[in-house]
Amino acid sequence: MSYAPLKKRLDAGEILILDGATGTELQRRGARMDPTAWSAPVVLEDPKLLTEVHADYIRAGADIITANTFSASRMLLAPAGYGDKVQEIIRRSVDAARQARTLAAAGRPVAVAGSISHMVPVIKGANRTDPDRLPSDTEIGDSLEELAQTLLKSGVDLIILEMMNRPNRIKLALKAALATALPVWFGMSARKGKDGRVLSFDSTVDAPLESIFGLIPASGIDVAGCMHTGAEIILEVLKQLRTTFKGPLMAYPDSGYFEMPEWRFVDVIAPDRLEAFYLSWLAAGAQVIGGCCGLTVEHIKAAVSARDKFKKVPGKAAR
């Protein structure tokens, strides 16, 4: 499909459902996670499973599914031994999402987004950058440009920048994404500091959210919001973001925690509890809701339920 129907719905104030986690859902269903490239190589080993994950989210009500390319950049795949398969992995990941749309959409418009993160090699068993394998900014920029251009050629409808939290890498990701001329959505991540303030997710510095919001360009970003962030702090992020970004907002939390290369499904939020959070985000103006790491098809069903309940609230018919 083209992006136009999706944009028309956004402009009309409608609520859209983004899918749930892809990488952690693959792990939950038994796929092997690579110690350097995380979930990206799964498409070479079990493309059918990847297609099934996407299809299940579509059947649950997702309007947008996200190709499994979060960690499909050269700066992650080459150190993992897949340097000669980078573009193949990206193309096949997009193909898996497009196949799922054909299988499960039943004529309903569903968009395929390409995921771009600025993830670099992570220390095994931790959630921290490996300083011994940190690429240069030039290498990061070249890697993200290759990913973005391959996503474009593979036929995605839009690009979602995911887990944006480090200013220098954000600038490189924005440059790569905007150069495709595809629609771009911006997803930042946040955490609570020791003093209780909500900060950028980057653990190396206590950066205020404004330092990330200020990087969102005045034009070229259709949707912006918060992802890979605990549900309990997303509302505060959205309220702050609304003061500087006037377009549609999105919210897709995570639950659990990461220890490379495994997601730890610890204290994962119950779908019915998450539904209450979804309703609060919709009340704050969010138009796109979904889930990321640790969340499942049942959580996306909760998002659909929240959307339907919110639409019935008096005065909310436009959504």
C-alpha positions as CSV (number, residue, x, y, z in Angstrom):
1,M,0.0,0.0,0.0
2,S,1.0,3.6,-0.2
3,Y,1.4,5.8,2.8
4,A,-1.4,8.1,1.8
5,P,-4.3,6.2,3.4
6,L,-2.4,6.1,6.7
7,K,-1.6,9.8,6.5
8,K,-5.2,10.6,5.7
9,R,-6.4,8.8,8.9
10,L,-3.8,10.7,11.0
11,D,-4.8,14.0,9.6
12,A,-8.4,13.1,10.5
13,G,-7.5,12.6,14.1
14,E,-7.9,8.8,14.0
15,I,-6.1,6.4,16.3
16,L,-3.8,3.9,14.7
17,I,-2.5,0.7,16.2
18,L,1.2,-0.1,15.9
19,D,2.4,-3.7,16.3
20,G,4.1,-5.2,19.3
21,A,7.6,-6.5,19.8
22,T,9.3,-8.4,17.0
23,G,12.7,-9.3,18.3
24,T,11.6,-10.3,21.8
25,E,8.6,-12.1,20.4
26,L,10.9,-14.1,18.1
27,Q,12.9,-15.1,21.2
28,R,9.8,-15.9,23.2
29,R,8.8,-18.3,20.4
30,G,12.1,-20.1,20.4
31,A,14.3,-18.2,17.8
32,R,18.0,-18.0,18.5
33,M,19.3,-14.5,19.3
34,D,22.7,-13.6,18.0
35,P,25.2,-12.3,20.7
36,T,26.1,-9.3,18.5
37,A,23.3,-8.8,15.9
38,W,20.5,-9.7,18.3
39,S,17.3,-10.7,16.3
40,A,18.3,-9.6,12.8
41,P,19.7,-12.9,11.5
42,V,16.5,-14.8,12.4
43,V,15.2,-14.1,8.9
44,L,18.0,-16.4,7.5
45,E,17.2,-19.2,9.9
46,D,13.5,-19.1,10.2
47,P,11.7,-16.6,7.9
48,K,8.4,-18.5,8.4
49,L,8.4,-17.7,12.1
50,L,9.1,-14.0,11.4
51,T,6.2,-13.9,9.0
52,E,4.0,-15.6,11.6
53,V,4.8,-13.0,14.2
54,H,3.9,-10.1,11.8
55,A,0.7,-11.9,10.7
56,D,-0.4,-12.4,14.3
57,Y,-0.1,-8.7,15.0
58,I,-2.1,-7.9,11.9
59,R,-4.8,-10.3,13.0
60,A,-4.8,-8.6,16.5
61,G,-5.6,-5.3,14.8
62,A,-2.3,-3.6,14.0
63,D,-2.5,-0.9,11.3
64,I,1.3,-0.8,11.0
65,I,3.8,-3.6,11.3
66,T,7.5,-3.0,11.7
67,A,10.1,-5.0,9.7
68,N,12.7,-6.8,11.9
69,T,15.5,-4.4,11.0
70,F,16.2,-2.7,14.4
71,S,19.6,-4.5,14.5
72,A,20.0,-5.1,10.8
73,S,22.7,-2.5,10.2
74,R,26.2,-3.3,9.0
75,M,27.8,-2.1,12.2
76,L,26.0,-5.0,14.0
77,L,25.8,-7.6,11.3
78,A,29.5,-7.4,10.1
79,P,31.0,-8.1,13.6
80,A,28.6,-11.0,13.9
81,G,29.9,-12.6,10.7
82,Y,27.2,-11.4,8.3
83,G,29.0,-8.7,6.5
84,D,28.3,-10.3,3.1
85,K,24.6,-10.6,3.9
86,V,23.6,-7.2,5.3
87,Q,21.4,-6.1,2.4
88,E,20.0,-9.6,2.0
89,I,18.9,-9.6,5.6
90,I,17.3,-6.2,5.3
91,R,15.5,-7.2,2.1
92,R,14.3,-10.5,3.4
93,S,13.1,-8.9,6.6
94,V,10.9,-6.5,4.7
95,D,9.7,-9.3,2.4
96,A,8.6,-11.2,5.5
97,A,6.5,-8.3,6.7
98,R,5.0,-7.8,3.3
99,Q,4.2,-11.5,3.0
100,A,2.5,-11.3,6.4
101,R,0.4,-8.4,5.1
102,T,-0.7,-10.4,2.1
103,L,-1.6,-13.4,4.3
104,A,-3.4,-11.7,7.2
105,A,-4.7,-8.2,6.2
106,A,-7.8,-9.5,4.5
107,G,-8.1,-6.3,2.4
108,R,-7.6,-4.0,5.4
109,P,-4.9,-1.3,4.8
110,V,-1.8,-2.2,6.7
111,A,1.5,-0.3,6.4
112,V,5.0,-1.8,6.6
113,A,7.5,0.3,8.4
114,G,11.3,-0.1,8.3
115,S,13.0,0.1,11.6
116,I,16.2,2.1,12.1
117,S,17.9,2.3,15.5
118,H,21.4,3.6,16.3
119,M,22.2,0.5,18.3
120,V,25.9,-0.3,18.3
121,P,27.6,-3.5,19.7
122,V,26.6,-4.2,23.3
123,I,28.5,-6.0,26.0
124,K,27.3,-9.6,26.3
125,G,25.1,-10.1,29.3
126,A,24.5,-6.4,29.8
127,N,22.7,-3.4,28.2
128,R,25.7,-1.2,27.8
129,T,27.7,-0.2,24.7
130,D,30.9,-2.2,24.2
131,P,33.6,0.5,24.1
132,D,36.1,-1.9,22.5
133,R,33.8,-2.3,19.5
134,L,32.3,1.1,19.2
135,P,32.2,2.3,15.6
136,S,33.3,5.8,14.6
137,D,30.6,8.4,13.7
138,T,31.6,8.0,10.1
139,E,31.0,4.2,10.3
140,I,27.7,4.7,12.1
141,G,26.5,7.2,9.5
142,D,27.5,5.0,6.6
143,S,25.8,2.0,8.2
144,L,22.6,3.8,8.8
145,E,22.6,5.3,5.3
146,E,22.9,1.8,3.8
147,L,20.1,0.5,6.0
148,A,17.8,3.4,5.1
149,Q,18.5,3.1,1.4
150,T,18.0,-0.6,1.4
151,L,14.7,-0.2,3.2
152,L,13.6,2.2,0.5
153,K,14.5,-0.2,-2.3
154,S,12.8,-3.1,-0.4
155,G,9.5,-1.3,-0.5
156,V,8.7,-0.1,3.0
157,D,5.9,2.5,3.4
158,L,7.6,4.6,6.1
159,I,10.6,4.6,8.4
160,I,10.4,4.5,12.2
161,L,13.4,5.8,14.0
162,E,13.5,3.7,17.2
163,M,15.1,4.2,20.6
164,M,16.6,7.6,19.8
165,N,18.6,8.7,22.8
166,R,22.1,9.9,21.9
167,P,22.3,13.2,20.1
168,N,25.3,12.5,17.8
169,R,23.7,9.3,16.6
170,I,20.3,10.8,16.4
171,K,21.6,13.3,13.9
172,L,23.1,10.6,11.8
173,A,19.9,8.5,11.9
174,L,17.8,11.5,10.9
175,K,20.0,12.3,8.0
176,A,19.9,8.8,6.7
177,A,16.1,8.5,7.1
178,L,15.2,11.9,5.7
179,A,17.4,11.3,2.7
180,T,15.1,8.5,1.5
181,A,12.2,11.0,1.2
182,L,10.0,8.4,2.9
183,P,7.6,9.4,5.7
184,V,9.6,9.3,9.0
185,W,8.3,8.7,12.5
186,F,10.5,9.5,15.5
187,G,10.6,7.3,18.6
188,M,12.7,8.4,21.6
189,S,13.4,6.5,24.8
190,A,13.5,7.7,28.4
191,R,14.4,6.7,31.9
192,K,14.1,8.0,35.4
193,G,17.2,9.6,36.9
194,K,18.3,9.1,40.5
195,D,16.5,12.3,41.5
196,G,13.2,11.1,39.9
197,R,13.5,13.3,36.8
198,V,12.6,11.8,33.5
199,L,15.7,11.9,31.3
200,S,16.9,10.6,27.9
201,F,17.5,6.8,28.1
202,D,21.3,7.3,27.5
203,S,22.8,6.1,30.8
204,T,26.2,7.8,30.2
205,V,24.8,11.2,30.8
206,D,21.8,12.7,32.6
207,A,20.4,14.4,29.5
208,P,17.1,16.2,29.9
209,L,14.3,15.3,27.4
210,E,14.6,18.8,25.8
211,S,18.0,17.8,24.5
212,I,16.3,15.1,22.4
213,F,13.1,17.0,21.5
214,G,15.2,19.8,20.2
215,L,16.7,17.5,17.5
216,I,13.3,16.8,15.9
217,P,13.3,18.9,12.8
218,A,10.6,21.4,12.2
219,S,9.4,19.5,9.1
220,G,9.8,16.0,7.8
221,I,8.7,14.1,10.9
222,D,5.0,13.0,10.6
223,V,4.7,11.4,14.1
224,A,6.9,11.6,17.3
225,G,6.6,9.8,20.6
226,C,8.1,7.6,23.2
227,M,9.1,3.9,23.0
228,H,11.3,1.4,24.8
229,T,10.3,3.1,28.0
230,G,8.4,1.9,31.0
231,A,4.6,2.6,30.9
232,E,4.7,4.5,34.1
233,I,6.7,7.4,32.7
234,I,5.4,7.7,29.1
235,L,2.6,10.1,30.0
236,E,5.1,12.6,31.4
237,V,7.2,12.3,28.2
238,L,4.2,12.9,26.0
239,K,3.2,15.9,27.9
240,Q,6.6,17.5,27.6
241,L,6.9,16.5,23.9
242,R,3.6,18.2,23.2
243,T,5.0,21.5,24.2
244,T,7.5,21.4,21.2
245,F,6.0,18.9,18.7
246,K,2.6,19.7,17.3
247,G,2.0,16.6,15.1
248,P,0.5,13.3,16.1
249,L,2.0,11.6,19.2
250,M,2.7,7.9,19.6
251,A,3.4,5.6,22.6
252,Y,4.7,2.1,22.7
253,P,6.2,0.9,26.0
254,D,8.4,-2.0,26.8
255,S,8.3,-4.3,29.8
256,G,11.1,-6.4,31.3
257,Y,14.8,-5.8,30.6
258,F,17.6,-6.6,28.2
259,E,20.8,-8.6,28.9
260,M,22.5,-9.0,25.5
261,P,21.3,-11.1,23.6
262,E,18.3,-12.1,25.7
263,W,15.2,-10.2,26.8
264,R,14.3,-11.0,30.4
265,F,10.5,-11.3,30.6
266,V,10.5,-10.2,34.3
267,D,7.4,-8.5,35.8
268,V,5.9,-8.0,32.3
269,I,2.9,-5.7,32.6
270,A,-0.5,-7.4,32.3
271,P,-2.5,-6.5,29.2
272,D,-5.5,-5.2,31.2
273,R,-3.2,-2.9,33.2
274,L,-1.5,-1.7,30.1
275,E,-5.0,-0.9,28.6
276,A,-5.5,1.6,31.4
277,F,-2.2,3.3,30.4
278,Y,-3.2,3.3,26.8
279,L,-6.4,5.2,27.7
280,S,-4.4,7.8,29.6
281,W,-2.1,8.3,26.6
282,L,-5.0,8.7,24.3
283,A,-6.5,11.2,26.6
284,A,-3.2,13.1,26.4
285,G,-3.4,13.3,22.6
286,A,-1.6,10.1,21.4
287,Q,-2.8,8.9,18.1
288,V,-0.5,5.9,17.6
289,I,-0.3,3.2,20.3
290,G,1.5,-0.1,20.3
291,G,4.2,-2.0,22.1
292,C,7.9,-2.9,21.9
293,C,10.3,-5.2,23.8
294,G,8.6,-7.8,26.0
295,L,5.1,-7.1,24.8
296,T,3.0,-9.6,22.9
297,V,-0.1,-10.0,20.7
298,E,-2.3,-9.9,23.8
299,H,-0.9,-6.4,24.6
300,I,-1.8,-5.2,21.1
301,K,-5.3,-6.6,21.6
302,A,-5.4,-4.4,24.7
303,A,-4.4,-1.4,22.6
304,V,-7.3,-2.2,20.2
305,S,-9.7,-2.4,23.1
306,A,-8.4,0.9,24.5
307,R,-8.9,2.6,21.1
308,D,-12.5,1.3,20.8
309,K,-13.3,2.4,24.3
310,F,-11.8,5.8,23.8
311,K,-13.8,6.3,20.6
312,K,-17.0,5.9,22.6
313,V,-16.1,8.6,25.0
314,P,-18.4,11.7,24.4
315,G,-16.6,14.4,22.5
316,K,-13.9,12.0,21.1
317,A,-15.7,11.0,17.9
318,A,-13.0,12.6,15.8
319,R,-10.6,10.0,17.0
